[in-house]
Amino acid sequence: MVSESVIVKNPSGLHMRPASLMTQIATKCKSNIIITDGQKNVNPKSILSLMSAGIKCGAEVRVVCEGEGEEKDLRTIIEAIESGLGEL
């Protein structure tokens, strides 16, 4: 299991468009992925789960990956969040 924290930079947080892109990226990953804001754990492979978390701009989230390809998947998810998921 590997994990890393990252700050959400999207001006409107993880609303529909960036959540959809995150789900597309996460579903290509082989490991189990959880994104947590300290209170809620969400599966980024599910757009409903991701959107229901209500993750806002400036929120610090921890990405946890476990299983086959966990290191690569962690980098992929962290880089996607840091890039602004197409909004920066």
TARA-V296780 format. One line per field, one symbol per residue. ss: DSSP state (h for helix, s for strand, l for the rest). Layout:
BEGIN
ss=???
END
This chain:
BEGIN
ss=lssssssllllllllhhhhhhhhhhhhllllsssssllllssllllhhhhhhlllllllssssssslllhhhhhhhhhhhhhllllll
END
